[in-house]
Amino acid sequence: MKRLISNIYNRIALISPYVEVFLRQLYWRNSSRFKKIKPDKNIIPSNQNSKIDFNKIIDYLKESGLGQGSLLIVHSSYEALEGSGLYPEEIVEELLKLVGKNGTLAMPVIRKFKGEPKYNEILNTSVEDLECVYDVKKSRITTGLLPYYLMRHDDSVVSRFPLNPMVAVGPLAKEMMKHNLDGELPSAHGVNSSWKFCVDHNAIVIGLGVDLIHYLTIMHVAEEAYANWPVKNWYRKRKFTIIDGDYRTQKTVLEREPKWGMLHLAEKKFGNDLIKRRIFKNNIIENTQVGIVNSKELINFLNSKKDKAYPYYLTKIAK
């Protein structure tokens, strides 16, 4: 049933970006009625009962230009990879072998903080007076088992920035995280962020068993790391106490207002545009959805569109 609804949503949303934005607003402004259904998210089938030769996925990544010395960002679902018969830590090791000793493997380790509103309550809940605690080593990870096991790697480095933090292993890992908190009001994807660092170092972003366009966090570098983003009131302020072993500090940071992504993002048109321009490569390998995006090509494409706030479609009031 969910897959049918998702397919219907996708077809209607692609009629026009304004139709998709209308559907988003209809859904999120009535989310309590639709809490069991999230039509804007593609449904990826579980491969628990399907055998997967993970070596063939690795071969496909190599054929796509990834290999020794690459900077690789991975978004993943272990549920979709269970058919490989590999444990999460074994998949992490295979990806580390792919990039080699001279390459760097990175993943998002997004956290859930005590006291934060539930996702379907974000639009109507203020966080102005909320101060959350981000414990780099202990705060709960919401991005799955592969990032969790990469973080447990002896050589892993984790960002101290509390929103959309990254974990990485490899020669670029320390420098990637070094300046994330610099500046008076830094943002998750701004000039000193690990995400901007990855764009500057030609990172390739892949999705394993997920709809990569839905999880393409690095796109926000185009919005936050440059001075000419045209949308007013883009951010809200968030307060954090950040703990990393003996390190402890309090920091106010900027976060994109949730309404922009929830109510104004034309995600389906965005994905289609990236496919047409061959920036996004999407295939089914061993019954597993594998998506690939070159980060620098993506950001250059978005920067060429920013005078129109693409891929967000805004009303006059929103502007």
Phi, psi and omega per residue, in radians:
M1 nan -0.800 3.140
K2 -1.094 -0.678 3.139
R3 -1.136 -0.720 3.121
L4 -1.070 -0.800 3.135
I5 -1.092 -0.730 3.127
S6 -1.084 -0.749 3.140
N7 -1.125 -0.730 3.110
I8 -1.113 -0.771 3.117
Y9 -1.011 -0.829 -3.100
N10 -1.040 -0.747 -3.119
R11 -1.136 -0.763 -3.130
I12 -1.203 -0.735 -3.093
A13 -1.079 -0.549 -3.097
L14 -1.381 -0.073 3.056
I15 -1.067 -0.738 -3.126
S16 -2.873 2.544 3.073
P17 -1.055 -0.515 3.132
Y18 -1.265 -0.534 3.035
V19 -1.154 -0.750 3.125
E20 -1.092 -0.746 3.129
V21 -1.114 -0.679 3.082
F22 -1.067 -0.773 3.133
L23 -1.117 -0.701 3.090
R24 -1.047 -0.810 -3.101
Q25 -1.169 -0.675 3.081
L26 -1.053 -0.755 -3.121
Y27 -1.179 -0.948 -2.996
W28 -1.242 -0.468 3.089
R29 -1.416 -0.098 3.076
N30 -2.317 0.554 -2.994
S31 -1.102 -0.475 3.128
S32 -1.126 -0.464 3.114
R33 -1.439 -0.451 -3.062
F34 -1.982 0.480 -2.966
K35 -1.106 -0.355 3.120
K36 -1.568 -0.077 -3.075
I37 -2.255 2.308 3.020
K38 -2.247 1.513 -2.947
P39 -1.181 -0.377 -3.088
D40 -1.394 -0.027 -3.140
K41 -1.866 2.100 3.116
N42 -1.066 2.436 3.126
I43 -1.581 2.028 3.122
I44 -1.727 2.118 -3.088
P45 -1.152 2.563 3.065
S46 -1.301 2.455 -3.140
N47 -1.876 0.426 -3.079
Q48 -1.012 -0.595 -3.086
N49 -1.764 0.113 3.119
S50 -1.927 2.312 3.112
K51 -1.305 2.345 -3.123
I52 -2.179 2.230 3.011
D53 -1.595 1.733 -3.053
F54 -1.129 -0.433 3.091
N55 -1.057 -0.577 3.132
K56 -1.242 -0.559 3.047
I57 -1.172 -0.757 3.087
I58 -1.067 -0.734 3.111
D59 -1.058 -0.716 3.119
Y60 -1.100 -0.716 3.117
L61 -1.122 -0.683 3.088
K62 -1.122 -0.758 3.123
E63 -1.093 -0.433 -3.136
S64 -1.546 0.086 3.029
G65 1.829 -0.019 3.110
L66 -1.506 2.588 3.128
G67 2.992 -2.667 -3.077
Q68 -0.986 2.199 3.108
G69 1.588 -0.069 -3.120
S70 -1.233 2.628 2.897
L71 -1.763 1.992 -2.974
L72 -2.119 2.229 3.022
I73 -1.892 2.231 -3.064
V74 -2.058 2.198 2.919
H75 -1.862 2.355 -2.944
S76 -2.641 2.839 2.954
S77 -2.266 1.995 3.136
Y78 -1.160 -0.553 3.110
E79 -0.966 -0.682 -3.135
A80 -1.309 -0.220 -3.082
L81 -1.919 -0.010 -3.066
E82 -1.057 -0.522 -3.141
G83 -1.108 -0.196 3.098
S84 -1.258 -0.322 -3.076
G85 1.355 0.064 3.140
L86 -1.663 2.483 3.011
Y87 -1.285 2.775 -3.132
P88 -0.932 -0.742 -3.120
E89 -1.157 -0.485 3.096
E90 -1.272 -0.648 3.068
I91 -1.134 -0.732 3.079
V92 -1.006 -0.765 -3.141
E93 -1.123 -0.654 3.100
E94 -1.126 -0.667 3.117
L95 -1.229 -0.619 3.068
L96 -1.163 -0.655 3.073
K97 -1.127 -0.635 -3.129
L98 -1.038 -0.796 -3.098
V99 -1.492 -0.329 3.078
G100 1.276 3.136 -3.094
K101 -1.134 -0.468 3.139
N102 -1.593 -0.032 3.126
G103 -1.824 2.942 -3.118
T104 -2.256 2.297 3.098
L105 -1.878 2.196 -3.122
A106 -2.232 2.628 3.081
M107 -2.546 2.645 3.027
P108 -1.304 2.391 3.057
V109 -2.146 1.155 -3.096
I110 -1.183 2.472 -3.019
R111 -1.985 2.791 3.009
K112 -1.949 2.205 -3.072
F113 -1.879 2.478 3.125
K114 -1.060 2.312 3.088
G115 1.642 -0.213 3.122
E116 -1.215 2.556 3.096
P117 -1.157 2.659 3.043
K118 -1.121 2.729 -3.010
Y119 -1.001 -0.717 -3.105
N120 -1.358 0.013 3.100
E121 -1.939 0.001 -3.024
I122 -1.049 -0.715 -3.043
L123 -1.102 -0.504 -3.028
N124 -1.938 0.249 -3.075
T125 -2.156 2.221 3.109
S126 -1.454 2.487 3.061
V127 -2.042 0.251 -3.057
E128 -1.008 -0.690 -3.097
D129 -1.744 0.085 -3.109
L130 -1.527 2.217 3.041
E131 -2.042 1.984 -3.087
C132 -1.683 2.755 3.089
V133 -1.862 2.099 3.063
Y134 -1.853 1.846 3.045
D135 -1.693 1.924 -3.006
V136 -0.948 -0.646 -3.068
K137 -1.599 -0.376 -2.957
K138 -2.070 -0.407 -3.106
S139 -1.051 2.458 -3.004
R140 -1.143 2.302 3.128
I141 -1.546 2.376 -3.134
T142 -1.928 0.041 -3.042
T143 -1.760 0.221 2.959
G144 1.871 -3.125 -3.006
L145 -1.344 -0.614 -3.125
L146 -1.102 -0.830 3.062
P147 -1.068 -0.625 3.121
Y148 -1.062 -0.778 -3.115
Y149 -1.330 -0.526 3.028
L150 -1.133 -0.650 3.126
M151 -1.160 -0.488 3.122
R152 -1.410 -0.127 3.120
H153 -1.101 2.461 -3.077
D154 -0.996 -0.546 -3.051
D155 -1.766 0.215 -3.072
S156 -1.272 2.585 3.042
V157 -2.202 2.299 -3.067
V158 -2.054 2.424 3.118
S159 -1.165 2.452 3.035
R160 -1.507 -0.049 3.074
F161 -1.309 2.241 -2.952
P162 -1.311 -0.408 -3.076
L163 -1.809 2.239 -3.086
N164 0.863 0.823 3.124
P165 -1.193 2.790 3.119
M166 -2.102 2.724 2.956
V167 -2.105 2.506 -3.134
A168 -2.551 2.655 3.022
V169 -2.269 2.233 3.125
G170 2.441 3.098 -3.042
P171 -1.081 -0.427 -3.120
L172 -1.627 -0.052 -2.969
A173 -1.073 -0.862 -3.081
K174 -1.125 -0.799 -3.125
E175 -1.146 -0.565 3.123
M176 -1.042 -0.642 -3.050
M177 -1.734 -0.158 -2.901
K178 -1.051 -0.700 -2.989
H179 -1.966 0.264 -3.007
N180 -1.019 -0.527 -3.105
L181 -1.700 0.040 -3.098
D182 -1.152 2.589 3.094
G183 1.711 2.841 -3.061
E184 -1.231 -0.807 -3.139
L185 -2.345 1.318 -3.128
P186 -1.258 2.821 3.073
S187 -2.195 2.905 -3.001
A188 -1.110 -0.481 -3.057
H189 -2.203 0.398 -3.060
G190 -1.429 -2.862 -2.973
V191 -1.104 -0.493 -3.116
N192 -1.834 0.200 -3.047
S193 -1.391 2.779 3.048
S194 -1.133 -0.552 -3.139
W195 -1.180 -0.754 3.082
K196 -1.129 -0.695 3.080
F197 -0.975 -0.753 -3.117
C198 -1.148 -0.682 3.066
V199 -1.088 -0.795 -3.119
D200 -1.088 -0.406 -3.115
H201 -1.907 0.470 2.977
N202 1.011 0.766 3.120
A203 -1.141 2.527 2.958
I204 -1.816 2.281 -3.122
V205 -1.832 2.294 3.102
I206 -2.224 2.696 3.002
G207 -2.070 2.275 3.111
L208 -2.031 1.812 3.125
G209 1.355 0.286 3.098
V210 -2.337 2.810 3.011
D211 -1.371 1.732 -2.986
L212 -1.043 -0.655 -3.133
I213 -1.035 -0.648 3.141
H214 -1.192 -0.440 -3.079
Y215 -1.989 0.375 -3.010
L216 -1.427 1.210 -3.053
T217 -0.983 -0.616 -3.027
I218 -1.128 -0.298 3.097
M219 -1.029 -0.477 -3.056
H220 -1.253 -0.185 3.030
V221 -1.040 -0.644 -3.141
A222 -1.109 -0.530 -3.116
E223 -1.452 -0.591 -2.919
E224 -1.891 -0.334 -3.003
A225 -1.729 0.014 -3.099
Y226 -2.244 2.767 -2.931
A227 -1.499 -0.243 -2.965
N228 -1.827 0.422 3.078
W229 -1.173 2.202 -2.884
P230 -1.507 -0.068 -3.004
V231 -1.628 2.211 3.099
K232 -1.378 2.776 3.084
N233 0.949 0.704 -3.111
W234 -1.255 -0.602 -3.002
Y235 -1.899 2.820 2.823
R236 -2.240 2.783 -3.125
K237 -1.608 2.488 3.082
R238 -2.248 2.461 -3.138
K239 -1.900 2.375 -3.121
F240 -2.413 2.532 2.804
T241 -1.753 2.168 -3.046
I242 -1.937 2.199 -3.097
I243 -2.159 2.295 3.088
D244 -2.519 1.524 -3.041
G245 1.137 -2.102 3.131
D246 -1.422 -0.182 -3.135
Y247 -1.403 2.376 3.113
R248 -2.638 2.295 3.101
T249 -2.679 2.812 3.018
Q250 -1.933 2.383 -3.045
K251 -2.565 2.365 2.985
T252 -1.742 2.243 -3.086
V253 -2.221 2.971 3.104
L254 -1.774 2.455 3.090
E255 -2.280 2.397 3.057
R256 -1.029 2.328 3.051
E257 -1.016 2.242 -3.073
P258 -1.006 -0.464 -3.071
K259 -1.058 -0.519 -3.078
W260 -1.138 -0.833 3.128
G261 -1.266 -0.624 -3.070
M262 -1.350 -0.647 -2.992
L263 -1.898 -0.305 -2.964
H264 -2.191 -0.074 -3.096
L265 -1.477 2.135 3.059
A266 -1.599 1.362 -2.976
E267 -1.175 -0.671 -3.093
K268 -1.208 -0.733 3.078
K269 -1.122 -0.728 3.124
F270 -0.983 -0.869 3.127
G271 -1.060 -0.754 3.115
N272 -1.087 -0.715 3.134
D273 -1.109 -0.694 -3.141
L274 -1.179 -0.621 3.088
I275 -1.167 -0.779 -3.126
K276 -1.055 -0.633 -3.117
R277 -1.595 0.112 3.091
R278 1.044 0.488 3.027
I279 -1.475 -0.552 3.139
F280 -1.957 2.158 3.107
K281 -1.955 2.178 -3.034
N282 -2.345 2.135 -3.123
N283 -2.486 2.831 3.018
I284 -1.774 2.004 3.121
I285 -2.082 2.118 -3.125
E286 0.938 0.832 -3.136
N287 1.048 0.374 -3.104
T288 -2.181 2.266 3.087
Q289 -1.257 2.170 3.137
V290 -2.191 2.029 3.128
G291 -1.957 2.566 -3.116
I292 -2.399 2.292 3.096
V293 -2.354 2.315 2.996
N294 -1.451 2.055 -2.984
S295 -1.107 -0.700 -3.094
K296 -1.202 -0.707 3.082
E297 -1.089 -0.697 3.130
L298 -1.071 -0.882 -3.084
I299 -1.173 -0.659 3.072
N300 -1.070 -0.702 3.103
F301 -1.117 -0.823 -3.139
L302 -1.124 -0.708 3.127
N303 -1.094 -0.530 3.115
S304 -1.231 -0.249 -3.074
K305 -1.915 -0.066 -2.864
K306 -1.149 -0.352 3.115
D307 -1.115 -0.307 3.124
K308 -1.869 0.140 3.140
A309 1.089 0.307 3.090
Y310 -0.982 2.420 0.137
P311 -1.704 0.471 3.072
Y312 -1.664 2.399 3.139
Y313 -2.037 2.004 -2.912
L314 -1.991 2.570 2.998
T315 -1.362 2.922 3.108
K316 -1.038 -0.629 3.135
I317 -1.124 -0.738 -3.122
A318 -1.126 -0.625 3.139
K319 -1.153 nan nan
